[in-house]
Amino acid sequence: MTQWSGYLGLILQGALVTIELTLMGSVLALIMAFLAGMGRLPRFFIVRALATAYIEFFRGTSIFVQLFWAYFVLPLAGISLTPLQAGVLALGLNVGAYAAEVVRGAIQSIGREQYEACIALNLGRWQGMRHVILPQALLVMLPTFGNNAIELLKATSVVSLISLADLTFQAQVVRSQTGNTLMPFTTILVIYFVLALVISWGVRSLERRMARGIDGVRV
């Protein structure tokens, strides 16, 4: 029993790494999503081209390859990253590329009358975007952002390939030391599921709060 409690401690340590990866990766993904998603909107060709290139590249290549590039190839250019930094970079850039299309679609879904109201109120382009358009678009984005965060959580398991001691890595350690596959992998299955439920609950709660306040934003 003491032995298994020790192994459970290893898995819980891995859970902390997975949570850290998910949080930091989600922050980077959100930043990239808004930069690239809004970058698809301007009439400036160069801005649109750069945003499109980023989105298509990271959507069109494997997260495994992106992770290996971040960890093994970037050092050849003098950029050395820790396994955690490489994992956050690869996960954030990958999921951010998918979320960027969510941002663009949500902003474009806002009715034309809202833009006309911004003009009538003499709001500048970015003032109108910040105070009128984005608050409404965020409500549209949130459910898909929640799905993106859960996908990022599940994708964190790839970092075990670069020896970062996340949930999956620690489960493999326990399996190799005990010869028992059922216990460690059932345990991490439950932990991943619970973490996904927490994300879903958090997003739904935020969505309800924003929905209650959105009427005060509409003009």
NORLINRA-V353750 format. One record per backbone hydrogen bond with DSSP energy under -1.0 kcal/mol. NH is the residue of the N-H (numbers start at 1). CO is the residue of the C=O. If there is no record, write none. Layout:
nh = <NH/NH>
co = <CO/CO>
This chain:
nh = <5/6/7/8/9/10/11/12/13/14/15/16/17/18/19/20/21/22/23/24/25/26/27/28/29/30/31/32/33/34/35/36/37/38/39/41/48/49/50/51/52/53/54/55/56/57/58/59/60/66/67/68/69/70/71/72/74/76/77/78/79/86/87/88/89/90/91/92/93/94/95/96/97/98/99/100/103/104/105/106/107/108/110/114/116/117/118/119/120/121/122/123/128/129/130/131/132/133/134/137/138/141/142/145/146/147/148/149/150/151/152/153/154/155/156/157/158/159/160/161/162/163/164/166/170/171/172/173/174/175/176/177/178/179/185/186/187/188/189/190/191/192/193/194/195/196/197/198/199/200/201/202/203/204/205/206/207/208/209/210/211/212/213/214/217/218>
co = <1/2/3/4/5/6/7/8/9/10/11/12/13/14/15/16/17/18/19/20/21/22/23/24/25/26/27/28/29/30/31/32/33/34/35/38/44/45/46/47/48/49/50/51/52/53/54/55/56/62/63/64/65/66/67/68/69/73/74/75/74/82/83/84/85/86/87/88/89/90/91/92/93/94/95/96/99/100/101/102/103/104/107/111/112/113/114/115/116/117/119/118/124/125/126/127/128/128/129/133/134/137/138/141/142/143/144/145/146/147/148/149/150/151/152/154/155/156/157/158/159/160/159/164/166/167/168/169/170/171/172/173/174/175/181/182/183/184/185/186/187/188/189/190/191/192/193/194/195/196/197/198/199/200/201/202/203/204/205/206/207/208/209/210/214/214>
